[in-house]
């Protein structure tokens, strides 16, 4: 007979009766949600709108996989390639972020620092009760591996300057790391769409950040307590690799199984922060105004964005004016719900009463809308 234990600390039960080794009766309500436990979007590294690989990085801050920022400070000589990697050796996961060191940096300047960051909107972390006497503990879990043993640091930073961090180990096989952080009774996040809390995986740092003892409780720290001593530098060798996937942040002191979600649901969440349009065939667009040599065309968003989006266009578009394709130089702008293109046809001109429906086509041109934190 199998004995099963009911954890009453995490269950609210009414008239619970255990019958046999598999069944029970009564009302059982978990104190944590069964779905949407994970506060991380794209933790399984499924969505990568910006591409699947980027080389020669390390001089600036970039995104590749959606929602995960690769930030470099201090002009490190180290360089890396980041890829959305297809994996077959971790059951349940098909994608991971992979970092490969391509240029080593063994002469580390004091101000250097390299980390993977994930930013939270204030309105999405209210359930942490941060800044109150009831601040909740949270558990971070993730899968990591590398081509050699390593020790790195992961922790949180809030916009008020408070930090907490803990070390974790990497081996040559996939390993699920689980770390619980105490709740913070100071610095309540604002209830809005601004960046209020950041999760950081520190992979490289100079003495400004490693010269002290790692701050493992919430406090306003000096820089040299951010990473502390005894950590590995990702840039110590061109053989160095780092893989990560299955990132999950949830309330409580226990890591539950990773919460897998449908790709479409994850993509929709990512569109709040970044959207890319790369039309390869003619696509309809409504012209709102037109005069002289200028057409004003609305571009529908896939989803409303976090805030007014930055707008950029690569290349010049062409459009069909009812009888022929006309090339046009392109500019535009965006809000949080829609974007618009100005198509300038130059000497071709737009006749009065031209069609109100236009069709944009491109040859490798794209529109990018960015509202990342």
Secondary structure, 3 states (H helix, E strand, C coil): CCCCCCCHHHEEEEEEEEECCCEEEEEEEECCCCCCCCCCCCCCCCCCCCCCEEEEECCCCEECCCCCEEEEECCCCCEEEEEEEECCCCCCCCEEEEEEEEECCCCCCCCCEEEEEEEEEHHHCHHHCCCCCCCCCEEEEEEEEECCCEEEEEEEEECCCEEEEEEEEECCCCEEEEEEECCCCCCCCCCCCCEEEEEEEEEEECHHHHCCCCCCCCEECCHHHCCCCCCCCHHHCCCCEEEEEEEEEEECCCCCCCCCCCHHHHHHHHHCCEEEECCCCCEEEEEEEEECCEEEEEEECCCCCCCCCEEEEECCCEEECCCCEEECEEEEEECCCEEEEEEECHHHCCCCCCCCEEEEECCCCEEEEECCC
